[in-house]
Amino acid sequence: MSEARTMFIVMRKDLVKVLQWPLGSIVAQGSHAAIATMWKYRNDARVKEYTDNIESMHKVVLSTKNEASLLRMAENLQQKNIPYYLWTEQPENTPTCLATVPVMRSDLGDALKQCSLLS
């Protein structure tokens, strides 16, 4: 079986655990980041390939500790030349999550290795 393109969404765990954001708000943040990524990079070949089979889109939702660690993950992706969108909630101006363009897991390398599955 060939490797599938996957969108990685990285959420801040402290939004729930420390700041006590409601679950609906957390889901909305991830949705904002995913849609923004797809729109911003809509002409990227990886996005086009990913959306060619809309019934088989893969996503992995990860968590990171806080804002500082989210920004480190963004830097890691930038160093690997992996396009992403960092969602910043307004009017609070709070970075809440990021989403990558759909990539092969192997392309990520260790860029998100400090993240764990969101639970």
All heavy atoms as an XYZ file, in Angstrom:
946
protein
N       0.847     -1.181      0.000
C       0.000      0.000      0.000
C       0.892      1.242      0.000
O       1.851      1.341      0.755
C      -0.884     -0.026      1.248
C      -1.896      1.071      1.294
S      -3.008      0.756      2.682
C      -3.575      2.394      2.943
N       0.579      2.187     -0.851
C       1.406      3.392     -0.940
C       1.070      4.365      0.187
O      -0.021      4.335      0.764
C       1.222      4.048     -2.303
O      -0.102      4.511     -2.431
N       2.020      5.212      0.456
C       1.867      6.217      1.508
C       0.854      7.267      1.062
O       0.875      7.720     -0.081
C       3.237      6.855      1.772
C       3.273      7.813      2.923
C       4.660      8.400      3.166
O       5.549      8.253      2.307
O       4.822      9.011      4.214
N      -0.034      7.660      1.957
C      -1.067      8.643      1.634
C      -0.648     10.033      2.112
O      -0.009     10.171      3.157
C      -2.377      8.256      2.304
N      -1.016     11.034      1.348
C      -0.814     12.410      1.801
C      -1.678     12.632      3.034
O      -2.827     12.196      3.084
C      -1.206     13.402      0.714
C      -0.259     13.379     -0.440
C      -0.254     14.688     -1.209
N       0.729     14.592     -2.266
C       2.025     14.809     -2.079
N       2.474     15.156     -0.899
N       2.887     14.682     -3.075
N      -1.112     13.335      4.008
C      -1.800     13.566      5.269
C      -1.638     15.011      5.676
O      -0.551     15.571      5.583
C      -1.206     12.651      6.376
O      -1.335     11.290      5.954
C      -1.914     12.837      7.697
N      -2.728     15.611      6.124
C      -2.664     16.952      6.709
C      -2.448     16.772      8.206
O      -3.149     16.000      8.862
C      -3.961     17.726      6.469
C      -3.982     19.073      7.176
S      -5.514     19.984      6.908
C      -5.101     20.780      5.363
N      -1.464     17.484      8.737
C      -1.184     17.440     10.172
C      -1.681     18.731     10.794
O      -1.326     19.829     10.347
C       0.314     17.248     10.427
C       0.783     15.888     10.013
C       1.174     15.641      8.709
C       0.791     14.842     10.919
C       1.571     14.371      8.300
C       1.192     13.573     10.530
C       1.583     13.335      9.214
N      -2.510     18.587     11.821
C      -3.056     19.729     12.550
C      -2.489     19.651     13.963
O      -2.599     18.614     14.619
C      -4.592     19.688     12.581
C      -5.129     19.683     11.143
C      -5.152     20.859     13.380
C      -6.607     19.388     11.021
N      -1.853     20.724     14.400
C      -1.225     20.747     15.724
C      -1.961     21.764     16.583
O      -2.031     22.952     16.259
C       0.270     21.115     15.643
C       0.894     21.100     17.040
C       1.016     20.169     14.705
N      -2.525     21.276     17.698
C      -3.319     22.098     18.609
C      -2.559     22.336     19.919
O      -1.819     21.462     20.367
C      -4.622     21.370     18.968
C      -5.431     20.864     17.791
S      -6.199     22.152     16.808
C      -7.136     23.030     18.019
N      -2.785     23.473     20.510
C      -2.218     23.765     21.837
C      -3.045     23.072     22.917
O      -4.228     23.335     23.074
C      -2.236     25.268     22.099
C      -1.198     26.036     21.363
C      -1.318     27.512     21.586
N      -1.490     27.874     22.993
C      -1.787     29.102     23.400
N      -1.952     30.076     22.532
N      -1.931     29.356     24.679
N      -2.392     22.221     23.701
C      -3.087     21.490     24.758
C      -3.499     22.406     25.916
O      -4.508     22.164     26.573
C      -2.195     20.364     25.274
C      -2.962     19.275     25.955
C      -2.131     18.033     26.112
C      -3.062     16.874     26.333
N      -2.424     15.605     26.140
N      -2.742     23.485     26.143
C      -3.061     24.368     27.264
C      -4.366     25.130     27.066
O      -4.944     25.624     28.031
C      -1.912     25.348     27.545
C      -1.697     26.363     26.443
O      -1.868     26.024     25.246
O      -1.349     27.508     26.760
N      -4.866     25.201     25.843
C      -6.142     25.892     25.617
C      -7.265     25.197     26.374
O      -8.172     25.844     26.885
C      -6.468     25.961     24.125
C      -5.521     26.787     23.258
C      -5.932     26.689     21.794
C      -5.466     28.234     23.717
N      -7.185     23.876     26.458
C      -8.191     23.102     27.182
C      -7.815     22.954     28.652
O      -8.599     23.257     29.543
C      -8.362     21.699     26.548
C      -9.296     20.837     27.378
C      -8.861     21.819     25.131
N      -6.584     22.491     28.879
C      -6.171     22.117     30.234
C      -5.999     23.318     31.168
O      -6.352     23.241     32.335
C      -4.858     21.324     30.186
C      -4.913     20.081     29.340
C      -5.491     18.939     30.093
C      -5.404     17.680     29.250
N      -6.146     16.588     29.790
N      -5.437     24.409     30.659
C      -5.131     25.557     31.516
C      -6.144     26.683     31.327
O      -6.705     27.212     32.288
C      -3.699     26.079     31.248
C      -3.398     27.319     32.071
C      -2.671     24.984     31.520
N      -6.392     27.042     30.072
C      -7.267     28.180     29.781
C      -8.742     27.803     29.724
O      -9.600     28.665     29.643
C      -6.831     28.847     28.475
C      -5.380     29.353     28.486
C      -4.981     29.880     27.116
C      -5.187     30.414     29.561
N      -9.018     26.499     29.746
C     -10.368     25.937     29.809
C     -11.296     26.401     28.682
O     -12.458     26.731     28.911
C     -10.990     26.204     31.186
C     -10.181     25.569     32.304
C     -10.802     25.731     33.664
O     -11.412     26.738     33.965
N     -10.641     24.710     34.490
N     -10.753     26.403     27.468
C     -11.590     26.700     26.309
C     -12.564     25.537     26.113
O     -12.208     24.373     26.317
C     -10.741     26.856     25.069
C     -10.001     28.151     24.951
C      -9.547     28.948     25.964
C      -9.601     28.790     23.745
N      -8.891     30.040     25.453
C      -8.909     29.964     24.091
C      -9.750     28.477     22.399
C      -8.382     30.828     23.144
C      -9.221     29.339     21.454
C      -8.549     30.499     21.826
N     -13.790     25.817     25.689
C     -14.744     24.732     25.428
C     -14.325     23.895     24.222
O     -13.641     24.388     23.310
C     -16.057     25.466     25.127
C     -15.808     26.917     25.285
C     -14.351     27.145     25.505
N     -14.752     22.650     24.200
C     -14.399     21.727     23.131
C     -14.789     22.281     21.756
O     -14.036     22.177     20.799
C     -15.058     20.363     23.360
C     -14.779     19.287     22.314
C     -13.279     19.013     22.186
C     -15.543     18.018     22.667
N     -15.953     22.890     21.651
C     -16.393     23.448     20.371
C     -15.436     24.497     19.848
O     -15.157     24.558     18.644
N     -14.909     25.316     20.734
C     -13.939     26.346     20.328
C     -12.647     25.711     19.822
O     -12.042     26.194     18.863
C     -13.636     27.282     21.498
O     -14.799     27.992     21.859
N     -12.236     24.637     20.454
C     -11.016     23.934     20.048
C     -11.205     23.323     18.653
O     -10.343     23.458     17.779
C     -10.650     22.836     21.069
C     -10.386     23.451     22.453
C      -9.469     22.006     20.596
C      -9.295     24.478     22.502
N     -12.342     22.689     18.441
C     -12.626     22.099     17.136
C     -12.650     23.195     16.067
O     -12.105     23.023     14.975
C     -13.957     21.308     17.159
C     -14.367     20.871     15.768
C     -13.842     20.110     18.091
N     -13.242     24.335     16.389
C     -13.304     25.445     15.430
C     -11.903     25.937     15.060
O     -11.641     26.247     13.891
C     -14.134     26.594     16.003
N     -10.999     25.993     16.025
C      -9.637     26.447     15.749
C      -8.960     25.532     14.732
O      -8.345     25.994     13.769
C      -8.804     26.503     17.041
C      -9.317     27.465     18.090
C      -9.487     28.869     17.584
O      -8.543     29.494     17.120
N     -10.701     29.374     17.650
N      -9.065     24.230     14.946
C      -8.476     23.277     14.000
C      -9.109     23.384     12.627
O      -8.422     23.296     11.606
N     -10.418     23.601     12.594
C     -11.116     23.762     11.317
C     -10.646     25.017     10.596
O     -10.410     24.994      9.383
C     -12.630     23.836     11.552
O     -13.103     22.649     12.128
N     -10.503     26.112     11.342
C     -10.005     27.359     10.741
C      -8.637     27.134     10.103
O      -8.390     27.544      8.963
C      -9.852     28.458     11.797
C     -11.131     28.978     12.353
N     -12.279     29.149     11.623
C     -11.425     29.411     13.613
C     -13.231     29.649     12.398
N     -12.737     29.805     13.608
N      -7.741     26.488     10.840
C      -6.381     26.273     10.337
C      -6.389     25.382      9.101
O      -5.689     25.659      8.118
C      -5.499     25.663     11.432
N      -7.190     24.311      9.120
C      -7.237     23.385      7.985
C      -7.784     24.082      6.739
O      -7.213     23.974      5.649
C      -8.087     22.163      8.335
N      -8.868     24.817      6.889
C      -9.467     25.499      5.740
C      -8.547     26.597      5.223
O      -8.375     26.758      4.008
C     -10.863     26.042      6.098
C     -11.818     24.870      6.318
C     -11.380     26.993      5.025
C     -13.143     25.254      6.928
N      -7.937     27.341      6.134
C      -7.014     28.404      5.724
C      -5.831     27.833      4.947
O      -5.394     28.405      3.941
C      -6.532     29.186      6.944
N      -5.311     26.700      5.394
C      -4.205     26.046      4.693
C      -4.625     25.645      3.284
O      -3.913     25.909      2.309
C      -3.715     24.805      5.470
O      -3.234     25.223      6.741
C      -2.618     24.076      4.729
N      -5.773     25.006      3.189
C      -6.236     24.544      1.878
C      -6.476     25.720      0.935
O      -6.181     25.632     -0.256
C      -7.502     23.700      2.029
C      -7.282     22.411      2.818
S      -6.100     21.286      2.063
C      -7.117     20.615      0.768
N      -6.996     26.808      1.444
C      -7.265     27.967      0.593
C      -5.956     28.671      0.198
O      -5.743     28.968     -0.973
C      -8.209     28.941      1.281
C      -8.510     30.121      0.409
C      -8.070     31.395      0.570
C      -9.288     30.115     -0.796
N      -8.527     32.186     -0.447
C      -9.273     31.426     -1.307
C      -9.985     29.121     -1.493
C      -9.939     31.772     -2.474
C     -10.646     29.476     -2.655
C     -10.614     30.784     -3.137
N      -5.097     28.916      1.176
C      -3.848     29.629      0.899
C      -2.997     28.876     -0.125
O      -2.376     29.489     -0.997
C      -3.062     29.847      2.181
C      -1.762     30.601      1.960
C      -1.036     30.912      3.259
C       0.241     31.687      2.966
N       0.969     32.004      4.191
N      -2.968     27.559     -0.018
C      -2.109     26.747     -0.886
C      -2.918     25.983     -1.939
O      -2.487     24.947     -2.425
C      -1.274     25.793     -0.033
C      -0.368     26.527      0.914
C      -0.658     26.615      2.265
C       0.773     27.176      0.448
C       0.168     27.315      3.134
C       1.607     27.875      1.313
C       1.297     27.939      2.650
O       2.108     28.637      3.508
N      -4.059     26.515     -2.319
C      -4.980     25.835     -3.238
C      -4.352     25.487     -4.584
O      -4.804     24.554     -5.247
C      -6.253     26.647     -3.420
C      -6.053     27.989     -4.089
C      -7.317     28.850     -3.991
N      -7.098     30.199     -4.469
C      -6.593     31.191     -3.738
N      -6.246     30.964     -2.478
N      -6.440     32.394     -4.245
N      -3.320     26.206     -4.990
C      -2.676     25.921     -6.271
C      -1.472     24.988     -6.144
O      -0.847     24.645     -7.149
C      -2.260     27.223     -6.957
C      -3.478     28.051     -7.328
O      -4.471     27.523     -7.795
N      -3.410     29.344     -7.085
N      -1.157     24.580     -4.931
C      -0.049     23.656     -4.686
C      -0.447     22.264     -5.189
O      -1.566     21.798     -4.938
C       0.231     23.627     -3.173
C       1.448     22.820     -2.800
O       1.448     21.592     -3.008
O       2.408     23.422     -2.274
N       0.450     21.603     -5.878
C       0.165     20.273     -6.439
C      -0.243     19.273     -5.359
O      -1.088     18.398     -5.603
C       1.384     19.757     -7.204
N       0.328     19.397     -4.155
C      -0.015     18.464     -3.073
C      -1.468     18.628     -2.642
O      -2.151     17.653     -2.339
C       0.927     18.666     -1.882
C       2.369     18.288     -2.201
C       3.322     18.798     -1.169
N       3.443     20.240     -1.300
C       4.438     20.956     -0.793
N       5.388     20.364     -0.087
N       4.490     22.259     -0.963
N      -1.934     19.870     -2.618
C      -3.332     20.133     -2.248
C      -4.260     19.595     -3.334
O      -5.280     18.971     -3.034
C      -3.558     21.643     -1.999
C      -5.041     21.954     -1.837
C      -2.774     22.100     -0.777
N      -3.895     19.824     -4.574
C      -4.725     19.332     -5.678
C      -4.819     17.813     -5.659
O      -5.899     17.241     -5.819
C      -4.189     19.843     -7.012
C      -4.421     21.333     -7.177
C      -3.935     21.840     -8.502
C      -4.236     23.333     -8.581
N      -4.220     23.832     -9.933
N      -3.694     17.152     -5.434
C      -3.712     15.683     -5.363
C      -4.569     15.202     -4.193
O      -5.346     14.256     -4.319
C      -2.285     15.148     -5.210
C      -2.212     13.642     -5.132
C      -0.805     13.137     -4.878
O       0.169     13.764     -5.353
O      -0.674     12.107     -4.195
N      -4.451     15.863     -3.055
C      -5.188     15.510     -1.839
C      -6.697     15.613     -2.057
O      -7.460     14.781     -1.582
C      -4.733     16.447     -0.729
C      -5.277     16.206      0.652
C      -4.871     15.124      1.416
C      -6.164     17.118      1.232
C      -5.328     14.940      2.709
C      -6.626     16.943      2.522
C      -6.211     15.856      3.259
O      -6.659     15.679      4.539
N      -7.120     16.632     -2.777
C      -8.555     16.852     -2.973
C      -9.120     16.106     -4.180
O     -10.329     16.123     -4.383
C      -8.859     18.358     -3.092
O      -8.085     18.913     -4.152
C      -8.564     19.073     -1.785
N      -8.268     15.440     -4.946
C      -8.761     14.648     -6.069
C      -9.656     13.501     -5.600
O     -10.547     13.071     -6.323
C      -7.604     14.083     -6.903
C      -7.066     15.102     -7.893
O      -7.725     16.153     -8.104
O      -5.979     14.857     -8.447
N      -9.390     12.983     -4.412
C     -10.201     11.905     -3.854
C     -10.727     12.361     -2.500
O     -10.210     11.981     -1.450
C      -9.383     10.614     -3.725
C     -10.243      9.437     -3.335
O     -11.444      9.568     -3.127
N      -9.621      8.277     -3.227
N     -11.756     13.175     -2.531
C     -12.253     13.848     -1.327
C     -12.760     12.869     -0.258
O     -12.779     13.193      0.918
C     -13.306     14.898     -1.725
C     -13.354     16.011     -0.700
C     -14.657     14.281     -1.975
C     -13.977     17.275     -1.201
N     -13.149     11.664     -0.664
C     -13.639     10.679      0.307
C     -12.503      9.987      1.053
O     -12.752      9.212      1.969
C     -14.508      9.612     -0.384
C     -15.870     10.107     -0.828
C     -15.820     10.833     -2.165
O     -14.880     10.578     -2.953
O     -16.711     11.659     -2.417
N     -11.267     10.260      0.681
C     -10.150      9.543      1.285
C      -9.066     10.495      1.792
O      -7.881     10.223      1.643
C      -9.568      8.576      0.248
O      -8.565      7.789      0.842
N      -9.490     11.604      2.384
C      -8.509     12.564      2.901
C      -8.071     12.134      4.300
O      -8.912     11.828      5.145
C      -9.100     13.970      2.927
C      -9.361     14.514      1.542
S      -9.767     16.273      1.536
C     -11.419     16.249      2.161
N      -6.764     12.117      4.534
C      -6.204     11.713      5.819
C      -5.773     12.948      6.615
O      -5.162     13.863      6.050
C      -4.981     10.811      5.611
C      -5.310      9.533      4.923
N      -5.534      8.364      5.597
C      -5.475      9.247      3.606
C      -5.818      7.413      4.726
N      -5.789      7.933      3.514
N      -6.097     12.940      7.902
C      -5.655     14.003      8.812
C      -5.189     13.362     10.102
O      -5.735     12.356     10.531
C      -6.787     14.983      9.116
C      -7.150     15.856      7.936
C      -8.344     16.719      8.227
C      -8.825     17.384      6.967
N      -9.233     16.438      5.917
N      -4.180     13.983     10.715
C      -3.719     13.562     12.031
C      -3.735     14.817     12.894
O      -3.174     15.841     12.517
C      -2.297     12.960     11.973
C      -1.770     12.693     13.372
C      -2.293     11.689     11.143
N      -4.411     14.721     14.051
C      -4.488     15.865     14.957
C      -3.558     15.592     16.133
O      -3.709     14.609     16.850
C      -5.929     16.123     15.429
C      -5.973     17.352     16.336
C      -6.862     16.304     14.235
N      -2.583     16.485     16.272
C      -1.553     16.360     17.298
C      -1.712     17.467     18.330
O      -2.404     18.460     18.086
C      -0.171     16.465     16.648
C       0.144     15.443     15.555
C       1.427     15.819     14.832
C       0.234     14.048     16.143
N      -1.045     17.299     19.447
C      -1.056     18.359     20.459
C       0.369     18.737     20.824
O       1.303     17.941     20.711
C      -1.815     17.908     21.714
O      -1.124     16.873     22.376
N       0.480     19.971     21.232
C       1.732     20.491     21.758
C       1.389     21.271     23.021
O       0.241     21.669     23.217
C       2.481     21.334     20.693
O       3.799     21.579     21.136
C       1.762     22.627     20.392
N       2.374     21.483     23.869
C       2.121     21.968     25.223
C       1.468     23.350     25.295
O       0.490     23.550     26.013
C       3.444     21.963     25.987
C       3.304     22.291     27.448
C       4.640     22.177     28.162
C       4.478     22.564     29.620
N       5.726     22.486     30.351
N       2.018     24.330     24.569
C       1.571     25.716     24.748
C       1.946     26.559     23.531
O       2.416     26.020     22.525
C       2.173     26.307     26.031
C       3.684     26.164     26.065
O       4.361     26.189     25.044
N       4.230     25.989     27.258
N       1.773     27.861     23.642
C       2.071     28.749     22.517
C       3.535     28.676     22.097
O       3.843     28.604     20.900
C       1.712     30.197     22.875
C       1.951     31.170     21.745
C       1.535     32.596     22.059
O       0.705     32.809     22.972
O       2.039     33.503     21.373
N       4.440     28.679     23.057
C       5.871     28.630     22.729
C       6.215     27.356     21.950
O       6.953     27.401     20.960
C       6.723     28.730     23.997
N       5.669     26.230     22.372
C       5.969     24.984     21.661
C       5.291     24.946     20.291
O       5.851     24.398     19.340
C       5.600     23.760     22.504
O       4.219     23.715     22.764
N       4.118     25.556     20.155
C       3.470     25.648     18.846
C       4.336     26.455     17.878
O       4.533     26.057     16.731
C       2.085     26.292     18.977
C       1.311     26.485     17.678
C       0.927     25.147     17.061
C       0.073     27.339     17.927
N       4.878     27.547     18.356
C       5.742     28.380     17.509
C       7.031     27.650     17.141
O       7.541     27.814     16.030
C       6.025     29.718     18.195
C       4.785     30.597     18.418
C       5.151     31.863     19.188
C       4.070     30.925     17.121
N       7.538     26.791     18.038
C       8.708     25.968     17.713
C       8.370     24.968     16.612
O       9.174     24.731     15.709
C       9.232     25.230     18.942
C      10.162     26.061     19.813
C      10.929     25.217     20.821
N      10.079     24.419     21.695
C       9.486     24.874     22.796
N       9.640     26.127     23.169
N       8.737     24.075     23.532
N       7.172     24.392     16.678
C       6.757     23.448     15.637
C       6.658     24.176     14.292
O       7.063     23.641     13.258
C       5.415     22.791     15.973
C       5.400     21.925     17.224
S       6.666     20.652     17.270
C       7.799     21.347     18.469
N       6.161     25.406     14.305
C       6.089     26.204     13.074
C       7.491     26.444     12.514
O       7.716     26.322     11.304
C       5.372     27.526     13.345
N       8.438     26.757     13.381
C       9.831     26.959     12.944
C      10.402     25.675     12.347
O      11.095     25.702     11.323
C      10.701     27.412     14.114
C      10.433     28.825     14.573
C      11.189     29.172     15.858
O      12.131     28.437     16.237
O      10.822     30.177     16.487
N      10.113     24.545     12.987
C      10.589     23.253     12.474
C      10.061     22.990     11.065
O      10.802     22.535     10.193
C      10.158     22.105     13.392
C      10.842     22.123     14.738
O      11.796     22.855     14.957
N      10.329     21.326     15.664
N       8.789     23.276     10.851
C       8.193     23.073      9.526
C       8.821     24.006      8.503
O       9.100     23.606      7.376
C       6.679     23.283      9.590
C       5.904     22.222     10.371
C       4.476     22.684     10.603
C       5.940     20.879      9.654
N       9.050     25.231      8.914
C       9.665     26.207      8.015
C      11.057     25.733      7.588
O      11.422     25.841      6.416
C       9.741     27.560      8.720
C       9.876     28.727      7.798
C       9.553     30.035      8.509
O       9.599     30.134      9.739
N       9.243     31.041      7.733
N      11.832     25.202      8.534
C      13.169     24.705      8.223
C      13.130     23.539      7.231
O      14.060     23.339      6.460
C      13.898     24.292      9.496
C      14.299     25.475     10.348
C      14.880     25.048     11.701
O      14.977     23.874     12.007
N      15.248     26.038     12.503
N      12.045     22.774      7.258
C      11.894     21.631      6.338
C      11.182     22.042      5.050
O      10.885     21.191      4.211
C      11.104     20.515      7.017
C      11.793     19.936      8.222
C      12.132     18.511      7.954
C      12.783     17.914      9.172
N      13.953     17.160      8.815
N      10.879     23.335      4.918
C      10.158     23.845      3.734
C       8.803     23.176      3.541
O       8.400     22.892      2.412
C      11.009     23.715      2.471
C      12.223     24.609      2.532
O      12.125     25.770      2.938
N      13.367     24.087      2.151
N       8.119     22.924      4.643
C       6.774     22.359      4.578
C       5.788     23.496      4.820
O       5.758     24.078      5.906
C       6.582     21.237      5.622
C       7.534     20.082      5.289
C       5.126     20.780      5.653
C       7.574     18.989      6.319
N       4.984     23.840      3.821
C       4.019     24.926      3.983
C       2.972     24.593      5.049
O       2.524     23.443      5.165
C       3.371     25.055      2.605
C       4.325     24.404      1.665
C       4.984     23.318      2.454
N       2.576     25.601      5.786
C       1.580     25.450      6.842
C       0.890     26.794      7.033
O       1.337     27.826      6.522
C       2.232     25.006      8.163
C       3.172     26.048      8.730
C       2.714     26.995      9.636
C       4.502     26.112      8.323
C       3.566     27.977     10.123
C       5.353     27.080      8.808
C       4.877     28.013      9.707
O       5.719     28.994     10.180
N      -0.184     26.774      7.801
C      -0.859     28.012      8.182
C      -0.980     28.007      9.700
O      -1.510     27.055     10.278
C      -2.248     28.110      7.532
C      -2.820     29.491      7.674
C      -2.625     30.447      6.684
C      -3.517     29.864      8.809
C      -3.119     31.735      6.814
C      -4.016     31.145      8.951
C      -3.815     32.072      7.953
O      -4.296     33.347      8.099
N      -0.480     29.054     10.316
C      -0.589     29.226     11.762
C      -1.839     30.051     12.026
O      -1.894     31.227     11.649
C       0.656     29.935     12.311
C       0.664     30.247     13.803
C       0.695     28.976     14.638
C       1.859     31.134     14.146
N      -2.853     29.420     12.628
C      -4.095     30.139     12.906
C      -3.928     30.974     14.169
O      -3.503     30.474     15.204
C      -5.276     29.182     13.080
C      -6.533     29.965     13.281
C      -7.166     30.208     14.461
C      -7.273     30.658     12.277
N      -8.259     31.009     14.242
C      -8.341     31.301     12.903
C      -7.124     30.794     10.895
C      -9.269     32.056     12.207
C      -8.046     31.551     10.203
C      -9.105     32.169     10.857
N      -4.258     32.260     14.059
C      -4.191     33.185     15.187
C      -5.591     33.720     15.434
O      -6.163     34.408     14.578
C      -3.205     34.334     14.895
O      -1.920     33.759     14.632
C      -3.085     35.277     16.080
N      -6.151     33.370     16.572
C      -7.515     33.775     16.912
C      -7.565     35.274     17.178
O      -6.719     35.820     17.891
C      -8.011     32.986     18.131
C      -9.431     33.262     18.520
C     -10.459     32.841     17.472
O     -10.120     32.190     16.462
O     -11.632     33.184     17.679
N      -8.559     35.921     16.589
C      -8.771     37.358     16.763
C     -10.095     37.583     17.493
O     -10.999     36.773     17.350
C      -8.782     38.057     15.393
C      -7.496     37.934     14.620
C      -6.302     38.557     15.319
O      -6.440     39.467     16.143
N      -5.123     38.059     15.017
N     -10.259     38.606     18.264
C      -9.343     39.743     18.408
C      -8.256     39.525     19.462
O      -7.469     40.424     19.738
C     -10.283     40.876     18.830
C     -11.332     40.178     19.647
C     -11.515     38.829     18.987
N      -8.187     38.314     20.027
C      -7.222     38.052     21.097
C      -5.774     38.050     20.611
O      -4.854     38.180     21.401
C      -7.522     36.701     21.761
C      -8.877     36.633     22.431
C      -9.987     36.211     21.477
O      -9.751     36.104     20.248
O     -11.110     35.992     21.967
N      -5.582     37.853     19.291
C      -4.254     37.751     18.697
C      -3.460     36.591     19.315
O      -2.281     36.708     19.623
C      -3.488     39.076     18.807
C      -2.389     39.171     17.778
O      -2.534     38.711     16.655
N      -1.278     39.763     18.162
N      -4.144     35.457     19.474
C      -3.580     34.278     20.126
C      -3.357     33.157     19.116
O      -4.327     32.631     18.554
C      -4.551     33.781     21.229
O      -4.777     34.823     22.161
C      -4.012     32.562     21.937
N      -2.096     32.772     18.866
C      -1.859     31.599     18.010
C      -2.403     30.353     18.702
O      -2.063     30.084     19.855
C      -0.338     31.534     17.888
C       0.166     32.866     18.343
C      -0.852     33.381     19.314
N      -3.292     29.639     18.022
C      -3.945     28.492     18.658
C      -3.559     27.147     18.057
O      -3.579     26.140     18.760
C      -5.468     28.636     18.579
O      -5.865     28.727     17.205
C      -5.950     29.860     19.358
N      -3.271     27.123     16.762
C      -2.962     25.855     16.117
C      -2.365     26.115     14.746
O      -2.338     27.255     14.274
C      -4.205     24.978     15.997
S      -5.517     25.712     15.025
N      -1.896     25.059     14.121
C      -1.409     25.163     12.745
C      -1.835     23.914     11.997
O      -2.153     22.891     12.595
C       0.105     25.376     12.687
C       1.033     24.282     13.216
C       1.203     23.131     12.237
C       2.395     24.873     13.511
N      -1.847     24.045     10.682
C      -2.142     22.901      9.813
C      -1.163     22.927      8.653
O      -0.859     23.989      8.110
C      -3.576     22.961      9.303
N      -0.657     21.759      8.302
C       0.274     21.642      7.178
C      -0.499     21.403      5.885
O      -1.652     20.963      5.915
C       1.241     20.458      7.367
O       0.498     19.226      7.256
C       1.989     20.538      8.679
N       0.157     21.667      4.765
C      -0.398     21.160      3.512
C      -0.333     19.640      3.608
O       0.433     19.095      4.412
C       0.382     21.667      2.269
C       0.285     23.160      2.115
C       1.800     21.190      2.263
N      -1.118     18.944      2.814
C      -1.047     17.481      2.845
C       0.325     17.004      2.356
O       0.740     17.327      1.247
C      -2.159     17.063      1.882
C      -3.069     18.247      1.812
C      -2.190     19.429      1.962
N       1.027     16.295      3.216
C       2.372     15.819      2.905
C       2.465     14.322      3.182
O       1.613     13.750      3.855
C       3.464     16.551      3.740
C       3.524     18.019      3.390
C       3.244     16.361      5.226
N       3.508     13.730      2.676
C       3.811     12.351      3.039
C       4.439     12.382      4.433
O       5.237     13.283      4.732
C       4.784     11.724      2.040
C       4.290     11.697      0.622
S       2.767     10.755      0.494
C       2.545     10.743     -1.270
N       4.089     11.440      5.257
C       4.661     11.397      6.614
C       6.183     11.426      6.570
O       6.821     12.043      7.400
C       4.194     10.152      7.363
C       2.758     10.193      7.784
C       2.365      8.874      8.449
N       0.947      8.832      8.697
C       0.406      9.014      9.892
N       1.163      9.231     10.933
N      -0.905      8.957     10.033
N       6.727     10.750      5.584
C       8.183     10.681      5.471
C       8.813     12.045      5.206
O       9.978     12.267      5.535
C       8.579      9.681      4.379
O       7.994     10.038      3.145
N       8.058     12.971      4.613
C       8.573     14.321      4.358
C       8.735     15.132      5.638
O       9.525     16.070      5.687
C       7.649     15.091      3.408
C       7.634     14.495      2.014
O       8.596     13.791      1.643
O       6.652     14.743      1.289
N       7.975     14.777      6.670
C       8.022     15.527      7.932
C       9.336     15.354      8.674
O       9.758     16.253      9.393
C       6.906     15.078      8.869
C       5.544     15.704      8.717
C       4.604     15.114      9.741
C       5.584     17.201      8.816
N       9.934     14.184      8.527
C      11.132     13.908      9.316
C      10.797     14.035     10.795
O       9.785     13.529     11.261
N      11.610     14.804     11.515
C      11.378     14.968     12.952
C      10.743     16.323     13.291
O      10.743     16.739     14.436
C      12.685     14.784     13.722
C      13.740     15.808     13.340
O      13.505     16.637     12.434
O      14.827     15.791     13.948
N      10.168     16.995     12.290
C       9.629     18.345     12.494
C       8.584     18.414     13.602
O       8.512     19.400     14.332
C       9.047     18.896     11.191
N       7.777     17.375     13.739
C       6.710     17.380     14.749
C       6.893     16.273     15.783
O       5.948     15.884     16.453
C       5.344     17.239     14.054
C       4.982     18.319     13.036
C       3.639     18.014     12.390
C       4.984     19.698     13.661
N       8.122     15.785     15.921
C       8.335     14.621     16.797
C       8.025     14.904     18.266
O       7.749     13.979     19.017
C       9.760     14.079     16.654
C      10.819     14.885     17.349
C      12.160     14.192     17.273
C      13.183     14.973     18.048
N      14.457     14.344     18.103
N       8.030     16.149     18.673
C       7.731     16.466     20.070
C       6.221     16.517     20.341
O       5.808     16.697     21.468
C       8.382     17.778     20.481
C       9.897     17.677     20.498
C      10.553     18.994     20.861
O      10.048     20.057     20.556
N      11.695     18.909     21.513
N       5.423     16.346     19.305
C       3.967     16.353     19.457
C       3.477     14.940     19.748
O       4.126     13.962     19.418
C       3.313     16.856     18.178
S       3.725     18.549     17.752
N       2.293     14.883     20.337
C       1.632     13.595     20.545
C       0.214     13.699     20.000
O      -0.270     14.811     19.745
C       1.626     13.233     22.035
O       1.005     14.258     22.782
N      -0.433     12.561     19.825
C      -1.806     12.593     19.363
C      -2.659     13.361     20.364
O      -2.513     13.195     21.580
C      -2.363     11.173     19.193
C      -1.812     10.384     18.010
C      -2.339      8.952     18.055
C      -2.148     11.051     16.691
N      -3.544     14.203     19.845
C      -4.423     14.981     20.716
C      -5.374     14.039     21.422
O      -5.999     13.183     20.794
C      -5.201     16.016     19.897
C      -6.162     16.902     20.694
C      -5.397     17.808     21.647
C      -7.012     17.731     19.748
N      -5.461     14.185     22.733
C      -6.415     13.348     23.489
C      -7.124     14.191     24.516
O      -6.736     15.283     24.829
C      -5.684     12.203     24.172
O      -4.708     12.686     25.058
